[in-house]
């Protein structure tokens, strides 16, 4: 996110050349409707479509992977179930945690690093339970409470996504969810959460279905997203950014 002039359209494209403005945490992020900035065009291209290792950085035995951006095909198709719970899976999960930490986010799904498998990791505060939660779900299933049929509040229900850098929009989510799946060793696990943490779980689970949060916006915010998408060029494959190397799209 960037400092810019008074807006005409209420969104900002990521430009890694200019200084970033401070903002909350992302993937997911909250509480900023982008009403005071305008877009700047810039796209960062990976060395070809990212498959999980292209352009990665190895650090202390773990690898930080590039985050692929909206338009990369792996983000828009349902991820495949994990069949083998082996050392390769453990390495991938370790890499995902390292990439998540470098991105300063709270959740990361495997398709976001170009890997089309049903895995997501998380590391965030659960404000309702008053605990810090860090973990992984493999082959998850999510059951949610009913979503209220009211418009989302831009001040309290806005999300951002590491794969849609520099933007965020309000979206309504279920207040309570139960996620069941496997851990890194293939053992059954389940987690029931509410509030903010339930939002994180829904956001990451959606990634494994080939859906990004911007695909689920209501009519008003969808129109704003389509304008932002066109201005930012988030509509074709081959775009990525490297956590810890490229300027932070969310100004952490």
C-alpha positions as CSV (number, residue, x, y, z in Angstrom):
1,X,0.0,0.0,0.0
2,X,1.2,3.4,-0.9
3,X,0.8,7.0,0.0
4,X,-0.8,8.8,-2.9
5,X,-3.1,11.6,-3.8
6,X,-6.7,12.1,-2.9
7,X,-8.6,9.3,-4.6
8,X,-11.2,9.1,-7.3
9,X,-11.7,5.4,-6.9
10,X,-10.8,4.3,-3.4
11,X,-8.1,1.7,-3.9
12,X,-4.4,1.3,-4.3
13,X,-2.2,-1.0,-6.4
14,X,1.0,-2.3,-5.0
15,X,4.1,-0.5,-6.2
16,X,7.4,-2.0,-4.8
17,X,9.3,1.1,-5.7
18,X,7.5,3.6,-3.5
19,X,7.4,3.6,0.3
20,X,4.6,1.6,1.9
21,X,2.1,3.0,4.4
22,X,1.5,1.2,7.7
23,X,-1.4,-1.2,7.9
24,X,-2.8,-4.2,9.7
25,X,-2.0,-7.8,9.2
26,X,-2.8,-9.6,6.0
27,X,-3.9,-12.9,4.7
28,X,-6.0,-11.9,6.2
29,X,-6.0,-8.2,7.0
30,X,-8.6,-6.0,8.4
31,X,-9.9,-2.4,9.0
32,X,-9.0,-0.3,6.0
33,X,-11.4,0.6,3.2
34,X,-8.8,2.4,1.0
35,X,-10.8,5.6,0.8
36,X,-7.8,7.9,0.8
37,X,-5.4,6.5,-1.8
38,X,-5.4,6.0,-5.6
39,X,-3.8,3.3,-7.7
40,X,-0.2,3.2,-9.0
41,X,0.6,0.7,-11.7
42,X,3.3,-1.8,-11.1
43,X,3.7,-5.5,-11.7
44,X,6.4,-7.9,-10.4
45,X,7.0,-10.9,-12.6
46,X,8.2,-14.2,-11.4
47,X,10.7,-16.0,-13.7
48,X,7.8,-17.9,-15.3
49,X,4.7,-19.3,-13.5
50,X,5.7,-20.3,-10.0
51,X,5.6,-24.0,-9.3
52,X,6.8,-23.8,-5.7
53,X,10.5,-23.5,-6.0
54,X,11.2,-20.9,-8.8
55,X,12.7,-17.8,-7.3
56,X,12.6,-19.3,-3.7
57,X,15.1,-18.3,-1.0
58,X,16.6,-20.9,1.3
59,X,17.3,-19.8,4.9
60,X,18.5,-22.1,7.7
61,X,17.2,-25.2,6.0
62,X,13.8,-23.8,5.2
63,X,12.7,-22.1,2.0
64,X,10.8,-18.8,1.6
65,X,8.7,-19.1,-1.5
66,X,7.3,-16.4,-3.8
67,X,3.6,-15.5,-3.3
68,X,1.7,-15.9,-6.6
69,X,-0.8,-13.2,-7.4
70,X,-4.5,-13.3,-8.6
71,X,-4.5,-14.6,-12.2
72,X,-2.1,-17.5,-11.5
73,X,-4.1,-20.7,-12.5
74,X,-3.2,-22.6,-9.4
75,X,-5.2,-20.0,-7.4
76,X,-8.3,-20.6,-9.4
77,X,-8.8,-24.3,-9.3
78,X,-9.6,-26.7,-6.4
79,X,-6.5,-28.1,-4.7
80,X,-5.8,-31.8,-4.8
81,X,-6.0,-33.9,-1.6
82,X,-2.7,-34.9,0.0
83,X,-2.1,-38.6,-0.3
84,X,1.3,-39.1,1.2
85,X,2.2,-37.9,4.8
86,X,5.9,-38.1,4.3
87,X,9.1,-36.1,4.8
88,X,8.4,-34.1,1.6
89,X,5.1,-32.9,3.2
90,X,6.9,-31.9,6.4
91,X,9.4,-29.9,4.4
92,X,6.6,-28.2,2.4
93,X,4.8,-27.3,5.7
94,X,8.0,-26.0,7.2
95,X,8.5,-23.8,4.1
96,X,5.0,-22.5,4.4
97,X,5.5,-21.5,8.0
98,X,8.7,-19.7,7.0
99,X,7.0,-18.0,4.1
100,X,4.1,-17.0,6.3
101,X,6.5,-15.5,8.9
102,X,8.4,-13.6,6.2
103,X,5.2,-12.2,4.8
104,X,4.0,-11.1,8.3
105,X,0.6,-12.7,7.6
106,X,-1.6,-14.8,9.7
107,X,-2.5,-17.6,7.3
108,X,-1.1,-19.1,4.1
109,X,-2.6,-21.8,1.7
110,X,-0.4,-24.0,-0.5
111,X,-1.8,-22.7,-3.8
112,X,-0.5,-19.2,-2.8
113,X,3.1,-20.6,-3.3
114,X,2.1,-22.4,-6.5
115,X,1.4,-25.8,-4.9
116,X,-2.0,-27.1,-5.7
117,X,-2.5,-29.3,-2.6
118,X,-5.0,-29.1,0.3
119,X,-2.8,-27.5,2.9
120,X,-3.0,-24.3,4.9
121,X,-1.0,-23.0,7.9
122,X,-1.9,-20.3,10.4
123,X,-0.2,-18.4,13.1
124,X,-2.4,-15.8,14.8
125,X,-4.1,-14.6,18.0
126,X,-7.5,-16.1,18.8
127,X,-9.0,-13.1,20.5
128,X,-12.2,-14.9,21.6
129,X,-10.3,-17.8,23.3
130,X,-7.4,-15.4,24.4
131,X,-4.7,-17.8,23.0
132,X,-2.2,-17.8,20.2
133,X,-2.8,-20.5,17.7
134,X,-0.2,-21.9,15.3
135,X,-0.9,-25.0,13.2
136,X,-1.6,-26.7,9.9
137,X,-4.6,-28.3,8.3
138,X,-4.2,-31.0,5.6
139,X,-7.3,-32.0,3.6
140,X,-9.6,-29.9,5.7
141,X,-13.4,-29.8,5.9
142,X,-15.1,-26.7,7.2
143,X,-18.6,-26.4,8.7
144,X,-19.8,-22.8,9.3
145,X,-22.6,-21.1,11.1
146,X,-25.1,-19.1,9.0
147,X,-23.8,-15.9,7.5
148,X,-25.9,-12.9,8.4
149,X,-27.7,-11.4,5.4
150,X,-26.5,-7.8,6.0
151,X,-23.9,-5.7,4.4
152,X,-20.3,-6.0,5.7
153,X,-18.9,-3.2,7.8
154,X,-15.8,-1.7,6.1
155,X,-14.4,-0.7,9.5
156,X,-14.6,-4.1,11.1
157,X,-15.0,-6.7,8.4
158,X,-12.4,-5.9,5.7
159,X,-10.0,-8.5,4.5
160,X,-6.8,-8.5,2.5
161,X,-4.9,-11.3,0.8
162,X,-1.3,-11.9,0.2
163,X,-2.3,-13.0,-3.4
164,X,-4.1,-9.7,-4.0
165,X,-1.4,-7.4,-2.8
166,X,-2.1,-3.9,-1.7
167,X,-5.9,-4.1,-1.6
168,X,-8.6,-5.0,0.8
169,X,-12.4,-5.1,0.8
170,X,-15.2,-5.8,3.2
171,X,-16.8,-9.3,3.2
172,X,-19.4,-10.9,5.4
173,X,-18.3,-14.2,7.1
174,X,-19.7,-16.8,9.4
175,X,-19.1,-16.0,13.1
176,X,-18.3,-19.6,14.1
177,X,-16.7,-22.5,12.2
178,X,-15.4,-26.0,12.9
179,X,-12.5,-27.2,10.8
180,X,-11.6,-30.9,10.7
181,X,-8.7,-32.5,8.9
182,X,-5.3,-34.0,9.4
183,X,-2.1,-32.7,10.9
184,X,1.4,-33.1,9.2
185,X,1.6,-36.7,10.4
186,X,-1.8,-37.7,9.1
187,X,-3.5,-37.7,12.5
188,X,-7.1,-36.4,12.8
189,X,-7.5,-32.9,14.2
190,X,-10.4,-30.5,14.7
191,X,-10.8,-26.9,15.8
192,X,-13.9,-24.8,16.6
193,X,-13.3,-21.1,16.7
194,X,-15.3,-17.9,16.6
195,X,-14.9,-14.3,15.5
196,X,-11.7,-13.1,13.9
197,X,-10.1,-16.5,14.0
198,X,-13.1,-18.0,12.3
199,X,-12.6,-15.5,9.5
200,X,-9.0,-16.6,9.0
201,X,-10.1,-20.2,8.8
202,X,-12.7,-19.4,6.2
203,X,-10.3,-17.3,4.1
204,X,-7.7,-20.0,4.0
205,X,-10.2,-22.8,3.4
206,X,-11.6,-20.9,0.4
207,X,-8.1,-20.8,-1.2
208,X,-8.2,-24.6,-1.3
209,X,-11.5,-24.5,-3.2
210,X,-10.0,-22.2,-5.8
211,X,-11.8,-19.2,-4.5
212,X,-10.2,-15.9,-3.3
213,X,-12.1,-13.5,-1.0
214,X,-12.5,-11.0,-3.8
215,X,-14.5,-13.6,-5.8
216,X,-17.1,-13.5,-3.0
217,X,-17.7,-9.8,-2.5
218,X,-21.1,-8.3,-2.6
219,X,-22.2,-6.3,-5.7
220,X,-21.0,-2.9,-4.5
221,X,-17.5,-4.1,-3.5
222,X,-17.2,-6.5,-6.4
223,X,-17.5,-3.5,-8.7
224,X,-14.7,-1.7,-6.9
225,X,-12.6,-4.9,-7.0
226,X,-13.1,-5.2,-10.8
227,X,-11.9,-1.6,-11.3
228,X,-8.9,-2.3,-9.0
229,X,-8.1,-5.5,-10.8
230,X,-8.0,-3.8,-14.1
231,X,-5.8,-1.0,-12.9
232,X,-3.4,-3.3,-11.0
233,X,-3.2,-5.9,-13.8
234,X,-4.2,-8.7,-11.5
235,X,-5.7,-10.7,-14.3
236,X,-3.0,-12.8,-15.9
237,X,-0.4,-15.4,-14.8
238,X,3.2,-15.0,-14.0
239,X,3.0,-12.3,-11.3
240,X,4.5,-12.9,-7.8
241,X,6.2,-11.2,-4.9
242,X,8.9,-12.4,-2.6
243,X,8.3,-12.0,1.2
244,X,11.3,-10.5,3.0
245,X,12.9,-9.3,-0.3
246,X,10.3,-7.2,-2.1
247,X,8.7,-4.3,-0.3
248,X,5.8,-5.4,1.8
249,X,2.6,-4.8,-0.2
250,X,0.8,-4.1,3.1
251,X,3.4,-1.9,4.7
252,X,4.1,-4.0,7.8
